[in-house]
């Protein structure tokens, strides 16, 4: 969706920041720093204990950049960024070496959750431009750690950004879209029926079907490589107080995503089962290309006030959790290249200024 995206996973603009810094100050930092296009990737050393990562490279330099996802041929990335002096995200495409950066969204409103479509000839992403031409206001800091449910709808366009077309017309938070492996369906999260649930639709926007129905935030869905399962993050309030708080925030188009666990369901929504019980902010799950493991970001291992999220691997049955990154800062939004040889993610590591988020890529070592 800091992609966070909105983790298209829906957390970039909130979770990786030190919560002691005011949103106003962070906005000023983002505007003043901007983001730079690199002529070549910046080589970086991996942290001790990051045995799965080799030949680490930084692809962006400055500002806020997140939610980078591979094209199907593995040659390009679509990502969101506040570059060009913006205070909220637009969608950009670049090569996997960080070159040839090009904005592919209109520049109006706020965007999140980009993805490639139709054999990389098209893209889709979520945008608020139909309702809000300018960047939306940030949540009131007095409400604590909350994330605004912006009035996104899903748009599709040619790969160069031309010919944009509004795919959904709900006028409420509709984002976090991911294309099915066969290229026929999009899974996404929406508030269209009054709660944050996961839906699936055909790539032309028809045949919309609701997959989750339990009260609470179900989001960040990601197809397994064989298209038979979907991993997602969820928080289902159970006590009367928790339910009342959730509903009150939802009525204000806000959500507090500080406690999320991972779930898996079949592609038709059946057999929904929780696979983590970490009691923390776990989000941004995706799959290894062989479908044998899930990779995700979480702060369950540290004090949440530190803003330290790391990447972890876990088996689909919830066993065998393994830490992948060890930098004492934010790491999130991981995705493997189609051939499984590279991992791309967003991180605050090596930030020249506090709270910068950049895109990193590394060779993956099994």
GILIN-V986602 format. One record per pair of residues at least 4 apart in sequence whose ideal C-beta (glycine too) atoms are under 7 Angstrom apart, sorted by the first residue. I is the first residue (numbers start at 1). J is the second residue. D is the distance in Angstrom with one decimal. If there is no record, write none. Layout:
i	j	d
I	J	D
I	J	D
This chain:
i	j	d
1	5	1.4
1	6	2.3
1	7	5.0
1	8	3.9
1	9	5.6
1	10	4.9
1	12	5.7
1	67	5.5
1	80	7.0
1	112	3.8
1	113	5.0
1	175	6.5
1	176	6.6
2	11	7.0
2	12	3.7
2	13	5.3
2	14	6.8
2	15	6.7
2	16	4.2
2	17	6.2
2	64	5.9
2	66	5.9
2	330	6.9
2	357	5.0
3	7	6.4
3	8	5.6
3	9	6.0
3	12	3.9
3	66	3.7
3	67	2.8
3	80	5.6
3	112	6.4
3	333	5.3
3	346	6.6
4	9	6.8
4	10	6.5
4	11	2.7
4	12	3.1
4	13	6.1
4	14	6.1
4	15	4.9
4	16	5.9
4	66	6.5
4	332	6.1
5	9	4.8
5	10	5.1
5	11	6.6
5	12	4.9
5	66	6.4
5	67	4.6
5	80	6.9
5	112	4.9
5	113	5.8
5	333	6.9
6	10	4.7
6	12	6.0
6	13	6.8
6	112	3.6
6	113	6.3
6	175	6.1
7	11	4.4
7	176	6.7
7	219	6.7
7	220	5.0
7	283	4.8
7	284	5.6
8	67	5.3
8	112	5.8
8	113	3.1
8	175	6.3
8	176	4.6
8	220	6.9
9	67	6.8
9	176	6.6
9	220	4.4
9	283	5.3
9	284	3.9
9	333	5.9
10	147	6.7
10	176	6.3
10	219	5.9
10	220	6.3
10	257	6.5
10	283	6.8
11	15	4.0
11	257	6.3
11	283	5.4
11	332	6.7
12	16	6.9
12	66	4.3
12	67	6.6
12	357	6.9
14	145	6.8
14	147	5.1
15	281	5.9
15	309	6.6
16	307	5.5
16	309	6.5
16	330	3.3
16	332	6.8
16	348	5.7
16	357	6.3
17	21	6.1
17	26	6.1
17	307	6.1
17	355	5.5
18	307	5.2
19	145	6.3
19	305	6.2
21	25	5.4
21	26	5.7
21	355	7.0
22	141	6.3
23	27	6.3
23	138	4.5
23	141	5.8
24	28	6.6
25	29	6.5
26	30	6.4
26	355	6.1
27	31	6.5
27	87	5.4
28	32	6.1
29	33	5.9
29	353	6.7
29	355	6.3
30	63	6.0
30	64	5.6
30	82	5.0
30	87	6.1
31	85	6.0
31	87	5.8
33	62	5.0
33	63	5.2
33	353	5.6
33	356	6.5
34	62	6.1
34	63	5.2
34	83	5.7
34	84	7.0
34	85	6.0
35	60	5.9
35	61	6.9
35	62	4.8
35	63	3.3
35	65	6.0
35	81	5.6
35	82	6.9
35	83	3.5
36	61	4.4
36	62	5.2
37	101	4.8
38	42	6.6
38	59	6.8
38	60	7.0
38	61	5.5
38	98	4.7
40	97	6.9
41	57	3.6
41	58	6.2
41	59	5.6
41	97	5.6
41	98	5.0
42	57	6.6
42	58	4.1
42	61	6.9
43	57	6.0
44	56	4.5
44	57	6.6
44	58	5.4
44	350	5.8
45	56	6.8
46	50	4.1
46	53	4.6
46	56	5.0
47	325	7.0
47	326	4.6
47	327	4.9
48	326	6.4
49	326	4.3
50	324	6.9
50	325	5.8
50	326	5.7
51	365	6.6
52	324	5.4
52	364	6.1
52	365	5.2
53	343	7.0
53	362	4.1
54	362	6.3
54	363	4.5
54	365	5.3
55	362	6.1
55	363	4.4
56	360	6.3
56	362	4.5
57	360	6.8
57	361	5.4
58	350	6.2
58	358	5.6
58	360	5.6
59	98	3.6
59	359	4.4
59	360	6.7
59	361	5.9
60	65	4.3
60	98	6.7
60	358	4.6
60	359	4.8
61	358	6.6
62	352	6.4
62	356	5.7
63	81	6.5
63	82	5.2
63	83	5.4
63	356	6.3
64	81	6.7
64	82	4.5
64	356	7.0
64	357	4.8
65	79	5.9
65	81	4.5
65	346	6.7
65	357	5.8
65	358	5.5
65	359	5.1
66	79	6.7
66	80	5.8
66	333	5.7
66	346	4.0
66	357	5.4
67	79	5.9
67	80	5.2
67	113	6.6
67	333	4.9
67	346	6.7
68	77	4.4
68	79	3.9
68	333	7.0
68	344	5.0
68	346	6.7
68	359	4.6
69	77	6.6
69	78	5.7
69	114	6.7
69	115	5.8
69	335	5.3
70	74	5.6
70	77	6.2
70	335	6.0
70	337	5.3
70	338	6.3
70	344	6.7
71	75	5.9
71	76	4.2
71	116	4.6
71	120	4.6
72	116	5.9
72	119	6.5
72	120	5.3
72	338	6.2
73	120	5.8
74	337	4.7
74	338	4.9
74	339	6.1
75	95	6.5
75	96	6.2
76	93	5.7
76	94	6.8
76	95	5.8
76	96	6.6
77	93	7.0
77	94	5.6
77	96	5.9
77	344	6.4
78	91	6.3
78	93	5.2
78	114	3.9
78	115	6.6
78	116	6.2
78	123	5.9
79	92	5.7
79	114	6.9
79	359	5.9
80	89	3.9
80	90	6.9
80	91	5.8
80	111	6.2
80	112	5.8
80	114	6.5
81	89	6.3
81	90	6.6
81	92	5.3
82	86	4.9
82	87	6.5
82	88	6.6
82	89	5.9
86	90	6.2
87	135	4.9
88	110	4.1
88	135	3.7
88	136	6.9
89	110	6.0
89	111	5.4
89	112	6.0
90	103	5.7
90	105	4.7
90	107	6.0
90	111	5.4
91	104	5.2
91	105	3.9
91	111	4.9
91	114	4.5
91	125	4.8
92	101	5.6
92	102	6.4
92	103	5.3
92	104	6.5
93	102	5.4
93	104	5.2
94	98	6.0
94	99	6.6
94	100	5.9
94	101	4.4
95	99	4.9
95	100	5.0
96	361	6.4
103	107	6.8
103	161	6.7
104	123	6.1
104	157	6.6
104	160	6.5
104	161	3.3
105	111	4.8
105	125	6.2
105	127	6.3
105	161	6.4
106	129	5.9
106	164	6.3
108	129	4.0
108	133	5.0
109	127	5.4
109	128	4.0
109	129	3.4
109	132	5.0
109	133	6.0
110	128	4.8
110	132	7.0
110	135	5.7
110	136	5.7
110	150	5.7
111	125	5.3
111	126	6.3
111	127	4.6
112	125	7.0
112	126	5.0
112	152	6.6
112	175	5.4
113	125	6.0
113	126	4.9
113	175	4.9
113	176	5.3
113	177	5.6
114	123	6.0
114	125	4.0
115	123	6.8
115	124	5.7
115	177	6.0
115	178	6.0
115	179	5.5
116	120	5.0
116	123	5.7
117	122	4.2
117	123	5.9
117	124	5.2
117	156	6.4
117	179	5.9
117	203	6.5
118	122	4.3
118	183	6.9
120	159	6.2
121	159	5.8
122	156	5.8
122	157	6.6
122	158	5.8
122	159	6.1
123	156	7.0
123	157	5.7
123	159	5.8
124	154	5.9
124	155	6.5
124	156	4.4
124	167	6.6
124	177	6.1
124	186	6.9
125	155	6.0
126	152	3.9
126	153	6.8
126	154	5.4
126	174	6.5
126	175	3.6
126	177	6.7
127	152	6.3
127	153	6.8
127	155	5.2
128	132	4.6
128	136	6.3
128	150	4.9
128	151	5.2
128	152	5.4
129	133	6.3
130	153	6.1
130	166	6.5
131	151	4.2
131	171	6.3
132	136	5.3
132	151	6.6
136	148	6.5
136	150	5.3
139	143	5.9
139	146	4.9
139	148	5.0
139	254	6.0
143	254	6.7
145	256	6.0
145	258	5.5
146	249	6.3
146	254	4.5
146	255	6.6
146	256	5.1
147	254	6.9
147	255	5.5
147	257	5.6
148	253	6.4
148	254	6.0
149	173	4.0
149	191	6.0
149	253	4.4
149	254	6.6
149	255	6.1
150	173	6.3
151	171	5.8
151	172	6.0
151	173	6.7
152	173	5.6
152	174	5.4
152	175	4.4
153	166	5.8
153	168	4.6
153	169	6.3
153	170	6.1
153	171	6.8
153	174	5.3
154	167	4.5
154	168	4.7
154	174	5.8
154	177	5.6
154	188	6.5
155	164	5.4
155	165	6.5
155	166	5.5
155	167	6.0
156	165	5.4
156	167	5.1
157	161	5.3
157	162	6.4
157	163	5.7
157	164	4.1
157	165	6.9
158	162	4.8
158	163	4.9
167	205	4.3
168	174	5.2
168	205	5.9
170	174	5.0
170	190	6.2
170	192	4.2
172	190	6.9
172	191	4.4
172	192	5.5
173	190	6.5
173	191	4.2
174	188	6.4
174	190	4.2
174	192	6.3
175	188	6.6
175	189	6.2
176	188	5.5
176	189	4.2
176	219	5.4
176	220	5.7
176	221	6.7
177	186	4.9
177	187	6.9
177	188	4.1
178	186	7.0
178	187	5.5
178	221	6.3
178	222	5.3
178	223	6.1
179	183	6.2
179	186	5.9
180	184	5.8
180	185	4.2
180	187	7.0
180	223	5.2
180	227	5.2
181	223	5.9
181	225	5.9
181	226	6.8
181	227	4.4
182	227	5.8
184	202	6.6
184	203	6.3
185	200	5.3
185	201	6.7
185	202	6.1
185	203	6.7
186	201	5.7
186	203	6.0
187	198	6.5
187	200	4.9
187	221	4.4
187	223	6.4
187	230	6.0
188	199	5.8
189	196	6.1
189	198	5.7
189	218	6.9
189	219	4.0
189	221	6.8
190	197	6.7
190	199	5.5
191	196	5.8
193	197	6.6
193	210	6.7
195	215	6.1
196	217	4.5
196	218	6.1
196	219	6.0
196	255	6.7
197	210	5.8
197	212	4.6
197	213	6.7
197	218	5.4
198	211	4.7
198	212	4.6
198	218	4.9
198	219	6.9
198	221	4.9
198	232	6.0
199	208	5.7
199	209	6.4
199	210	5.4
199	211	6.3
200	209	5.3
200	211	6.0
201	205	6.0
201	206	6.7
201	207	5.9
201	208	4.4
202	206	4.9
202	207	4.7
211	265	6.8
211	269	3.5
212	218	4.1
212	269	6.7
214	236	5.2
215	236	6.3
215	237	6.8
215	243	6.8
216	234	6.2
216	235	5.2
216	236	3.6
216	237	5.6
216	246	6.6
217	234	6.4
217	235	4.9
217	255	5.7
217	257	6.5
218	232	6.0
218	234	4.7
219	232	6.4
219	233	5.9
220	232	5.4
220	233	4.5
220	283	5.6
220	284	6.1
220	285	6.3
221	230	4.9
221	232	4.3
222	230	6.7
222	231	5.3
222	285	5.7
222	286	4.7
222	287	6.5
223	227	5.6
223	230	5.9
224	228	5.9
224	229	4.1
224	287	5.3
224	291	5.0
225	287	5.8
225	289	5.8
225	291	4.5
226	291	5.9
227	267	6.2
228	266	6.7
228	267	5.6
229	264	5.7
229	265	6.9
229	266	6.0
229	267	6.4
230	265	5.5
230	267	6.0
231	262	6.2
231	264	5.1
231	285	4.5
231	287	6.7
231	294	5.3
232	263	5.5
232	285	6.9
233	260	4.3
233	261	7.0
233	262	5.9
233	282	6.3
233	283	4.8
233	285	6.5
234	260	6.6
234	261	6.5
234	263	5.0
235	259	5.4
235	260	5.1
237	242	3.6
237	243	4.6
237	246	4.6
238	242	6.2
239	243	6.8
240	244	6.2
241	245	6.3
242	246	6.3
243	247	6.3
244	248	6.1
245	249	6.4
246	250	6.1
247	251	6.4
249	254	4.3
249	255	5.9
249	256	6.1
250	255	6.7
257	281	6.4
258	281	5.2
258	304	6.7
259	279	6.2
259	280	6.5
259	281	6.5
260	281	5.6
260	282	5.2
260	283	5.4
261	274	5.8
261	276	4.6
261	277	6.2
261	278	6.0
261	282	5.8
262	275	5.1
262	276	4.5
262	282	5.7
262	285	5.5
262	294	6.8
262	296	6.1
263	272	6.0
263	273	6.5
263	274	5.2
263	275	6.5
264	273	5.9
264	275	5.6
264	316	5.8
265	269	5.8
265	270	6.7
265	271	6.0
265	272	4.2
266	270	4.6
266	271	5.0
275	314	6.8
275	316	6.7
275	317	6.7
275	318	3.8
276	282	5.8
276	314	6.8
276	318	6.2
278	282	5.5
278	298	6.1
278	300	3.8
279	300	6.9
280	298	5.8
280	299	5.3
280	300	3.6
280	304	6.7
281	298	6.8
281	299	5.3
281	304	6.8
282	296	5.8
282	298	4.0
282	300	6.5
283	296	6.8
283	297	5.9
284	296	5.7
284	297	4.7
284	332	5.1
284	333	5.0
284	334	6.7
285	294	5.2
285	296	4.0
286	295	5.9
286	334	6.2
286	335	5.2
287	291	5.6
287	294	5.8
288	292	5.9
288	293	4.5
288	295	6.6
288	336	6.0
288	340	6.8
289	336	5.4
289	338	6.7
289	340	3.9
293	313	4.9
293	314	6.6
293	315	6.0
294	314	5.3
294	316	6.2
295	311	6.0
295	313	5.5
295	324	6.9
295	334	4.8
296	312	5.9
297	309	4.8
297	310	6.9
297	311	5.7
297	331	6.3
297	332	3.8
297	334	6.9
298	309	6.4
298	310	6.9
298	312	5.8
299	304	5.2
299	308	6.1
299	309	4.9
301	310	6.8
302	306	5.6
302	308	4.6
307	329	7.0
307	330	5.8
308	328	5.6
308	329	6.1
309	330	4.9
309	331	5.8
309	332	5.3
310	323	5.9
310	324	7.0
310	325	4.6
310	326	6.5
310	331	5.4
311	324	4.1
311	325	4.5
311	331	5.2
311	334	5.2
311	345	6.5
312	321	5.7
312	322	6.4
312	323	5.6
312	324	6.1
313	322	4.5
313	324	6.0
314	318	6.6
314	320	6.4
314	321	4.7
315	319	4.7
315	320	4.5
325	331	4.3
327	331	6.1
327	347	6.6
327	349	4.3
329	347	6.9
329	348	4.1
329	349	5.5
330	347	6.2
330	348	4.3
330	357	6.9
331	345	5.9
331	347	4.7
332	345	6.5
332	346	5.6
333	345	5.6
333	346	4.7
334	343	6.0
334	345	4.3
335	344	5.5
336	340	5.5
336	343	5.7
336	364	6.8
337	341	5.8
337	342	4.1
340	364	6.5
341	363	6.5
341	364	6.0
342	361	5.8
342	362	6.8
342	363	6.0
342	364	6.0
343	362	5.5
343	364	4.9
344	359	6.6
344	361	4.7
345	360	5.9
346	357	5.4
346	359	5.9
347	357	7.0
347	358	6.5
347	360	5.3
348	355	6.6
348	356	6.6
348	357	5.7
351	355	6.9
351	356	3.9
352	356	6.4
